[in-house]
């Protein structure tokens, strides 16, 4: 995709004022509180920041990990109310910010604003819905067209094509949106992935964004989504051993309690959009990783469950 960016100066843009307006949005409010010009500046600044940071983020604890949001903007604000607005907490989001929910524009705008304001403390991974051929179909394109313009949708695609796809926390916790790949033999492979890049229907990048764990599978099998693979607990165990990791943290799937373990707690799925699309009676969760790599979960009913990844 040809870049449509133009150069903007930071002093043209008051990120604090935009954040203030966005966090003040009420659930019944229909108008977009950010102008198209401001959205273009947000895209330009975020684009530059993403390209200045690696494809594989190497992060330090403590931080909080959030899963899919899918345009459920009111729930994103509730998440921050529960877990702390930046910079009170450092965050890593696992992707799927847009589509399906009613307020993808506010969701991605606020997250990118926090990335602009706190580039070294607030991190956003790419999900499979941060890809043009998917968010063209599942709601983001139509929302941009209805509430702003098709041109702004194209600006966001340029940003998505530059987002990192994985993170490594203290060299022990591997984070991505989807999962593993039969092509992934070394973490260095992720570091070498080039940007900007659109996601193809096969290959390492596709698998990192699309694959799923499956308790009924040994090895690898075709994914019923029609894209990528599912993998068994044996594949997960081999990956953790080979990479000297403790756990894989990923999103991509609705889970009833907001989080769900797989493979003897070698993998956990995090989903942060409660009552997903109004069709699922699921909780939303955030995973807390403290400085000792003790992990806990905050869910919408404010309960907190703890476990230690150092098995």
C-alpha positions in Angstrom: 0.0 0.0 0.0 1.4 3.3 -1.0 2.0 5.7 1.9 -0.3 8.7 2.1 1.5 10.3 5.0 2.6 13.9 5.1 5.0 15.3 7.6 3.5 16.8 10.7 5.3 18.5 13.6 4.7 17.6 17.2 4.1 21.2 18.1 1.1 21.3 15.7 -0.7 18.8 17.9 -1.9 18.9 21.5 -2.0 15.2 22.5 -3.1 16.0 26.0 -6.1 17.9 24.8 -7.1 15.1 22.4 -6.8 12.5 25.2 -8.9 14.7 27.5 -11.6 14.8 24.9 -11.5 11.1 24.2 -11.6 9.9 27.8 -14.6 12.3 28.3 -16.7 10.6 25.7 -20.0 9.3 27.0 -21.5 6.0 26.0 -24.6 7.7 24.4 -22.4 10.3 22.6 -22.5 9.8 18.8 -20.3 12.6 17.4 -16.6 12.1 16.9 -14.7 14.4 19.2 -11.5 14.3 17.1 -11.2 16.0 13.7 -10.0 14.3 10.6 -7.0 16.6 10.6 -6.1 15.5 14.1 -6.6 11.8 13.1 -4.1 12.3 10.3 -1.6 13.8 12.7 -2.1 10.9 15.1 -1.5 8.5 12.3 1.7 10.3 11.1 3.2 10.5 14.6 2.3 6.9 15.5 3.7 5.7 12.1 7.1 7.2 12.9 7.2 5.9 16.4 6.4 2.3 15.4 9.1 2.3 12.8 11.6 3.7 15.3 11.0 0.6 17.5 11.7 -3.0 16.7 9.3 -5.6 15.2 9.9 -7.7 18.3 9.6 -5.6 21.4 11.9 -6.5 24.3 10.1 -5.2 27.4 10.7 -5.1 31.2 8.3 -6.0 33.9 6.1 -4.7 35.6 3.4 -4.1 33.1 -0.2 -5.0 32.2 -1.3 -7.1 29.2 -4.6 -6.6 27.5 -6.3 -8.6 24.8 -8.8 -7.9 22.1 -10.9 -4.7 22.4 -12.7 -4.7 19.0 -14.2 -1.2 19.1 -15.8 -1.6 22.5 -14.7 1.8 23.6 -16.7 2.1 26.8 -15.1 -1.2 27.9 -11.6 0.2 27.1 -12.3 3.2 29.4 -13.5 0.8 32.1 -10.4 -1.2 31.6 -8.3 1.9 32.3 -10.5 2.8 35.3 -9.9 -0.7 36.7 -6.2 -1.1 35.9 -5.0 2.5 35.9 -4.8 5.1 33.2 -1.3 5.6 31.7 1.2 6.5 33.0 0.0 4.9 36.3 0.6 1.5 34.6 2.7 0.4 31.7 0.7 -1.5 29.1 1.1 -4.1 26.3 -2.0 -4.6 24.1 -2.1 -7.7 22.0 -4.0 -6.4 18.9 -7.6 -6.4 17.4 -8.5 -2.8 18.3 -11.0 -2.3 15.5 -14.0 -4.0 13.8 -17.2 -5.4 15.2 -17.7 -2.9 18.0 -19.4 0.5 17.6 -16.5 2.8 18.3 -13.3 1.6 16.6 -12.3 5.2 15.7 -12.2 6.3 19.4 -10.6 3.1 20.4 -7.6 3.2 18.0 -7.3 7.0 18.4 -7.0 6.9 22.2 -4.5 4.0 22.1 -2.4 5.7 19.5 -2.4 8.9 21.5 -1.1 7.1 24.5 1.6 5.5 22.3 2.5 9.0 21.1 2.6 10.4 24.7 4.3 7.4 26.3 6.3 5.7 23.5 8.6 3.8 25.9 5.8 2.7 28.4 2.8 2.0 26.2 2.9 -0.8 23.6 0.6 -2.0 20.9 1.0 -5.2 18.9 -0.7 -5.8 15.6 -3.7 -8.2 15.4 -5.2 -9.9 12.5 -7.9 -7.2 12.3 -5.2 -4.5 11.8 -5.0 -5.7 8.2 -6.8 -4.0 5.4 -8.5 -7.0 3.8 -10.1 -7.9 7.1 -11.1 -4.5 8.5 -12.4 -3.6 5.1 -15.1 -6.2 5.7 -15.8 -6.3 9.4 -16.7 -2.8 10.3 -13.8 -0.4 10.5 -14.0 0.7 6.8 -17.7 1.4 7.1 -17.3 3.3 10.4 -14.6 5.5 8.9 -16.7 6.1 5.8 -19.8 7.0 7.9 -18.2 9.0 10.6 -15.1 10.5 8.9 -13.8 9.6 5.5 -12.5 6.7 3.4 -9.2 8.6 3.3 -8.7 8.3 7.0 -9.2 4.5 6.8 -6.3 4.4 4.4 -4.2 6.4 6.7 -4.8 3.9 9.5 -3.8 1.0 7.2 -0.4 2.7 6.8 0.0 2.8 10.6 -1.1 -0.9 11.0 1.5 -2.0 8.4 4.2 -0.6 10.7 3.1 -2.1 14.0 5.2 -4.7 15.9 3.9 -8.2 16.0 5.4 -9.8 19.1 7.0 -8.9 22.4 9.4 -10.6 24.8 9.1 -9.7 28.5 12.2 -10.3 30.5 13.2 -13.0 28.0 10.6 -15.3 29.6 7.2 -14.3 28.4 6.4 -14.4 24.6 3.5 -12.3 23.6 1.7 -12.1 20.2 -1.9 -11.8 18.9 -2.5 -15.3 17.5 0.1 -17.9 18.2 3.0 -20.1 17.0 4.1 -21.0 13.5 5.7 -24.1 12.0 8.1 -21.7 10.4 9.2 -20.1 13.7 12.5 -21.7 14.6 14.2 -18.7 16.2 13.1 -15.4 17.8 15.6 -13.7 15.5 13.2 -14.5 12.6 10.7 -12.1 14.0 13.3 -9.4 14.4 14.1 -9.7 10.7 10.6 -9.2 9.4 10.5 -6.0 7.4 8.1 -3.1 7.6 5.9 -1.6 6.3 4.2 -4.9 5.4 0.8 -6.1 4.5 -0.1 -9.6 5.8 -0.4 -12.4 3.3 -2.6 -15.5 3.7 0.3 -17.8 4.5 3.7 -17.5 6.2 5.3 -16.7 9.5 3.7 -13.2 9.9 0.2 -14.7 9.1 0.6 -17.5 11.6 1.7 -15.1 14.4 -1.5 -13.2 13.9 -3.9 -16.1 13.1 -2.9 -19.4 14.7 -4.7 -21.0 17.6 -4.0 -23.6 20.3 -6.2 -26.7 20.2 -6.3 -29.3 23.0 -7.6 -32.0 20.6 -4.6 -31.7 18.2 -1.2 -33.3 18.2 1.3 -31.3 16.2 -0.1 -29.0 13.6 -3.5 -29.1 11.8 -5.4 -26.8 9.4 -7.3 -24.0 11.2 -11.1 -24.0 10.8 -10.9 -20.3 10.3 -9.5 -21.1 6.9 -6.3 -19.3 7.6 -3.1 -20.6 9.3 -3.0 -23.6 11.7 -3.9 -24.9 15.1 -1.2 -26.4 17.3 -1.2 -28.9 20.1 0.3 -28.8 23.6 3.2 -30.8 22.3 4.2 -28.1 19.9 3.8 -25.5 22.6 6.1 -27.5 25.0 8.7 -27.9 22.4 8.6 -24.2 21.6 8.9 -23.1 25.2 11.8 -25.5 25.8 13.7 -24.5 22.6 13.3 -20.8 23.3 13.9 -21.1 27.1 10.5 -19.4 27.8 8.0 -19.8 30.6 4.7 -18.9 28.9 3.1 -17.6 25.7 0.5 -14.9 26.1 -1.9 -14.3 23.3 -5.4 -13.0 22.4 -7.5 -13.7 19.3 -10.2 -15.9 20.9 -13.2 -15.2 23.1 -12.8 -17.0 26.4 -15.5 -17.2 29.0 -13.6 -15.9 32.0 -11.5 -13.3 30.1 -8.4 -15.6 30.4 -7.9 -19.3 29.7 -4.9 -21.5 30.1 -3.6 -24.2 27.7 -0.9 -26.8 27.8 -0.2 -27.0 31.5 -0.2 -23.3 31.9 2.4 -22.9 29.1 0.0 -20.5 27.2 -2.8 -18.2 28.3 -5.4 -16.5 26.1 -6.4 -13.0 27.2 -9.6 -11.4 25.9 -10.5 -7.8 27.1 -13.9 -7.2 25.5 -16.5 -8.3 27.9 -20.0 -9.3 26.7 -18.4 -9.5 23.3 -20.6 -8.0 20.5 -23.5 -8.3 22.9 -23.6 -12.0 22.0 -21.3 -13.7 24.4 -21.6 -13.7 28.2 -17.8 -13.5 28.7 -15.8 -11.5 31.1 -12.9 -9.2 30.1 -9.5 -9.6 31.7 -6.2 -7.9 32.0 -3.0 -9.8 33.0 -0.7 -8.1 35.5 3.0 -9.0 35.4 4.9 -7.8 38.4 8.7 -7.2 38.7 9.2 -10.8 39.9 7.2 -12.2 37.0 4.3 -13.1 39.3 1.2 -12.9 37.2 -2.4 -12.1 38.2 -5.6 -11.4 36.4 -8.1 -8.5 36.8 -11.5 -9.3 35.5 -14.6 -7.2 35.2 -16.0 -8.4 38.5 -12.9 -7.0 40.1 -11.7 -10.4 41.3 -8.0 -11.1 41.2 -6.4 -14.5 40.7 -2.7 -15.2 40.9 -0.2 -17.7 39.7 3.6 -17.8 39.2 5.0 -18.5 35.8 8.2 -19.9 37.2 7.0 -23.5 37.1 
